[in-house]
Amino acid sequence: MSPSSLFAVQFTLSLLLSAVVAGWYIGPALRKLPLHAALVPLFLFEALRYLPSSAFAPGQVGDAVPKAAMAGIAYGDLASAVLSLLAAFSLRYKVSGAIAIAWVVNVVTSLDWLYASFLAASNQLVTYPMGANWYIINYYVPAIGVAHVLIFVLLFKRSQ
């Protein structure tokens, strides 16, 4: 199986599994909580987006991996992790404007998620030696997308 085919299968299954878990368990559980409390664990999960910065560790990705693409992804994800922590703490401690912060952070970090996906696809990163980043791309990235959707659903439903 080619790396691109393997990626497509693994990514699709991870996306499907993440969506099922979110739809059957996480979403219903979070809907029972006040909005501030429901959003905190989702933003804490998003805060793990610092993980792609492991690409900068020696021997983690092959030398041929496009460095500009990996840097764009890693730095964007690192910024997204910091913003997600900011949102989580703002929500947890009910800082004035916390819901507005959650909206802004989810929009910005969702756009970064889309941009990182574009960088990975346009540079065909799955065809390079990615080390542990292969697992991040195939298992964590789909779950991030589902978490963004959950955050938007909660924000939209509760703002009506």
C-alpha positions in Angstrom: 0.0 0.0 0.0 1.4 3.4 -0.9 2.0 6.0 1.9 -0.8 8.2 0.4 -3.3 5.3 0.4 -2.3 4.3 3.9 -2.7 7.8 5.0 -6.2 8.1 3.4 -7.4 4.9 5.1 -6.0 5.8 8.5 -7.1 9.4 8.5 -10.6 8.5 7.3 -11.0 5.9 10.0 -9.6 8.2 12.7 -12.0 10.9 11.6 -15.0 8.5 11.6 -14.0 7.1 15.0 -13.5 10.6 16.5 -16.9 11.7 15.1 -18.7 8.6 16.5 -17.1 9.0 20.0 -18.0 12.7 19.9 -21.5 12.1 18.8 -22.3 9.2 21.1 -20.5 10.2 24.2 -18.7 13.5 24.4 -21.3 15.7 22.9 -24.2 14.4 25.0 -22.1 14.6 28.2 -21.0 18.2 27.4 -24.5 19.4 26.6 -25.5 18.6 30.2 -22.9 21.1 31.5 -23.0 24.9 31.6 -21.3 26.4 28.5 -18.2 27.5 30.3 -17.6 24.1 31.8 -18.4 22.2 28.6 -15.9 24.2 26.6 -12.9 23.8 29.0 -12.1 20.1 28.2 -12.3 20.7 24.5 -9.9 23.6 24.6 -7.6 21.6 26.9 -7.6 18.8 24.3 -6.8 21.5 21.6 -3.9 22.6 23.8 -2.0 19.4 22.9 -1.4 21.1 19.5 2.2 21.7 20.6 2.9 18.1 19.6 4.0 18.7 16.0 6.9 20.8 17.3 8.5 17.4 18.0 9.5 17.6 14.3 12.3 19.9 15.4 13.8 17.3 17.7 16.8 15.5 16.2 16.0 12.4 14.1 12.2 12.8 14.3 11.6 13.5 10.6 13.7 12.7 7.6 16.1 15.3 6.2 14.2 15.5 3.0 11.0 16.7 4.7 10.2 20.3 3.5 11.4 22.3 6.5 9.3 25.4 5.6 6.1 23.4 5.6 7.0 21.6 8.9 7.9 24.9 10.5 4.7 26.5 9.4 2.7 23.7 10.8 4.7 23.4 14.1 4.7 27.2 14.9 1.0 27.6 14.0 0.1 24.6 16.2 2.3 25.9 19.0 0.5 29.3 18.8 -2.8 27.4 18.7 -1.9 25.5 21.8 -1.1 28.7 23.7 -4.4 30.3 22.5 -6.3 27.2 23.5 -4.8 27.3 27.0 -5.8 31.0 27.2 -9.4 30.1 26.3 -9.5 27.2 28.7 -8.3 29.3 31.7 -10.6 32.2 30.7 -13.5 29.8 30.6 -12.6 27.9 33.8 -12.2 31.0 35.8 -15.2 32.8 34.1 -13.1 35.8 33.0 -15.3 38.6 31.6 -15.6 38.0 27.9 -14.6 34.3 28.1 -17.2 33.3 25.6 -16.0 35.9 23.1 -12.4 34.7 23.7 -13.6 31.1 23.0 -15.2 32.2 19.7 -12.1 34.1 18.6 -9.7 31.3 19.6 -11.8 28.6 17.9 -12.0 30.6 14.7 -8.3 31.4 14.6 -7.2 27.9 15.6 -9.7 26.3 13.1 -8.2 28.4 10.3 -4.7 27.4 11.4 -5.9 23.7 11.4 -7.1 24.2 7.8 -3.9 25.9 6.8 -1.7 23.2 8.4 -3.8 20.6 6.5 -3.2 22.5 3.3 0.6 22.7 4.0 0.7 19.0 4.7 -1.3 18.1 1.6 0.4 20.5 -0.8 3.8 19.4 0.3 2.8 15.7 0.3 4.3 15.3 3.8 2.9 11.7 4.1 5.4 10.6 1.4 8.3 11.6 3.6 9.8 9.9 6.7 7.7 11.5 9.4 8.6 9.4 12.4 6.2 9.9 15.3 4.6 12.8 13.4 2.9 10.2 11.2 0.7 9.3 14.2 0.0 13.0 14.9 -1.2 13.5 11.3 -3.3 10.4 11.2 -4.8 10.2 14.7 -4.7 13.5 16.4 -5.4 15.8 13.4 -8.8 14.3 12.7 -9.7 14.5 16.4 -8.7 18.2 16.4 -11.1 18.8 13.6 -13.9 17.1 15.5 -13.1 19.1 18.6 -13.4 22.3 16.6 -16.8 21.2 15.3 -17.9 20.4 18.9 -16.8 23.8 20.1 -18.7 25.6 17.3 -21.8 23.5 17.9 -21.8 24.3 21.6 -21.2 28.0 20.9 -23.8 28.3 18.2 -26.5 26.4 20.1 -26.0 28.2 23.4 -25.8 31.6 21.7 -29.3 31.3 20.2 
